[in-house]
Amino acid sequence: MSAIARLADLALPLLRRLPPETAHRLTLRALRSGLAPQRPQPDPPELAITLWGRRFPNPIGLAAGFDKNAEVANAMLRLGFGFVECGTLTPRPQPGNPRPRLFRLEEDAAVINRLGFNNDGLAVGAARLAQRQRCHGIVGANIGKNRDTADDVADYVRGVTALAPLADYLVVNVSSPNTPGLRELQRKSAVTALIERLQAARASVAPEHPPPLLLKIAPDLTAEERGDLAQAALATGIDGLVIANTTVARPASLRSRHAHEPGGLSGKPLFAPSTALTAEMYRLTQGRLPIIGVGGVASGEDAYAKIRAGASLVQLYTALVYHGLGLVARIKRELQALLARDGFASPAAAVGAAVQVPRAPAHGR
Ligand SMILES: Cc1cc2nc3c(=O)[nH]c(=O)nc-3n(C[C@H](O)[C@H](O)[C@H](O)COP(=O)(O)O)c2cc1C
């Protein structure tokens, strides 16, 4: 771990005594003002993975929501993340829901948020992405719709139009629980129409180098919805899935006094359901779609479980609140040891190792 990340981790107990949004604001400010090291520590080649023609130096990424406004992507890359996802950005800036809207569930190693896409809007986000030097690594952008929009699909088209030329990949967020009606867009006919419109928009603004387009889904889908989504994903030829967003479920095991705050639950209680969903979607799509596995990752073992369940890349957010920025280096070290222990030469070799993918029936024999 770099000395600076160690220093940041020493400040963690102090930050945890502040209201969560204040702590987050201070963390972003420290990152903007040069907390991160000037250069990343190089990753061992055994952790690299190539996807969509891009080389990720390691498979551990920062999940959407930490850097909603694309302010600290380079700093987070220098701290050791293999890639960073900015956003969610909506076409117009919006303030989000009234405070308090972010809660630490300390006893459960979890967070509940009902931020409601508070963000500076596409124009500001795009300007920041345009300013950053691309050579620093892989930065994706996550797009959403304004709460009060008259045309949902048009909002996503604006997101793709503004960000396709600037982002290394795009994520269509139809799974946040904090924007009324948003998750309805996951229904088969709606999602199919949406993806097709966005693929067309992408082709018109970035015909030479179209960034991969991924869909981020909720962990609260019914079996029928999961099957429908897998079919829609394969039929449209979307480039990948991000599994999963926060959950509206409240497991009976939660002990924190904030357990029943409305909003999306993330962190440790989300690990098992989001990993099971990753495995199911990997199986339903016959391992043909790259998956970014996210939900409750706090160790190398957790990241390894996501990969074995079918994730080619892994992301995290909530565990940073409890373990600090030094966690990234630890996860990479642990993951490397686990891959070596089991004889996998790379993360790619372990993708889906724990999932039985049914073979497609042989035709014409
Ligand atoms: C405070 C907070 C804000 C978030 N904001 C977004 C967001 O804007 N867009 C999005 O797609 N996901 C958002 N997420 C969800 C995360 O990207 C991730 O899917 C989820 O938290 C599960 O990962 P974790 O358990 O490692 O946090 C947010 C999560 C948290 C905790």
The ligand as a Tripos MOL2 file, in Angstrom:
@<TRIPOS>MOLECULE
LIG
   31    33     1     0     0
SMALL
NO_CHARGES

@<TRIPOS>ATOM
      1 C1        -23.7180    5.8050   -1.8180 C.3       1 LIG1
      2 C2        -23.9450    4.9980   -3.0470 C.ar      1 LIG1
      3 C3        -24.2750    5.6230   -4.2420 C.ar      1 LIG1
      4 C4        -24.4760    4.8730   -5.3970 C.ar      1 LIG1
      5 N1        -24.7680    5.5190   -6.5650 N.ar      1 LIG1
      6 C5        -24.9010    4.7870   -7.7050 C.ar      1 LIG1
      7 C6        -25.1430    5.4230   -8.9420 C.ar      1 LIG1
      8 O1        -25.1940    6.6510   -9.0390 O.2       1 LIG1
      9 N2        -25.2930    4.6360  -10.0530 N.ar      1 LIG1
     10 C7        -25.2080    3.2620   -9.9980 C.ar      1 LIG1
     11 O2        -25.3240    2.6030  -11.0190 O.2       1 LIG1
     12 N3        -24.9490    2.6390   -8.8280 N.ar      1 LIG1
     13 C8        -24.8080    3.3600   -7.6900 C.ar      1 LIG1
     14 N4        -24.5410    2.7150   -6.5160 N.ar      1 LIG1
     15 C9        -24.4780    1.2340   -6.5090 C.3       1 LIG1
     16 C10       -23.0640    0.7130   -6.6290 C.3       1 LIG1
     17 O3        -22.4760    1.0630   -7.8650 O.3       1 LIG1
     18 C11       -23.0510   -0.8320   -6.4770 C.3       1 LIG1
     19 O4        -23.7980   -1.3890   -7.5520 O.3       1 LIG1
     20 C12       -23.6520   -1.3030   -5.1700 C.3       1 LIG1
     21 O5        -23.3710   -0.4030   -4.1300 O.3       1 LIG1
     22 C13       -23.1260   -2.6810   -4.7620 C.3       1 LIG1
     23 O6        -21.7230   -2.6700   -4.5630 O.3       1 LIG1
     24 P1        -21.0450   -2.5210   -3.0970 P.3       1 LIG1
     25 O7        -21.7560   -3.5020   -2.1980 O.co2     1 LIG1
     26 O8        -19.6110   -2.8480   -3.3130 O.co2     1 LIG1
     27 O9        -21.2680   -1.1120   -2.6900 O.co2     1 LIG1
     28 C14       -24.3430    3.4520   -5.3530 C.ar      1 LIG1
     29 C15       -24.0020    2.8320   -4.1440 C.ar      1 LIG1
     30 C16       -23.8070    3.5810   -3.0100 C.ar      1 LIG1
     31 C17       -23.4180    2.8750   -1.7300 C.3       1 LIG1
@<TRIPOS>BOND
     1     1     2 1
     2     2     3 ar
     3     2    30 ar
     4     3     4 ar
     5     4     5 ar
     6     4    28 ar
     7     5     6 ar
     8     6     7 ar
     9     6    13 1
    10     7     8 2
    11     7     9 ar
    12     9    10 ar
    13    10    11 2
    14    10    12 ar
    15    12    13 ar
    16    13    14 ar
    17    14    15 1
    18    14    28 ar
    19    15    16 1
    20    16    17 1
    21    16    18 1
    22    18    19 1
    23    18    20 1
    24    20    21 1
    25    20    22 1
    26    22    23 1
    27    23    24 1
    28    24    25 2
    29    24    26 1
    30    24    27 1
    31    28    29 ar
    32    29    30 ar
    33    30    31 1
@<TRIPOS>SUBSTRUCTURE
     1 LIG1         1 GROUP 0 **** ****
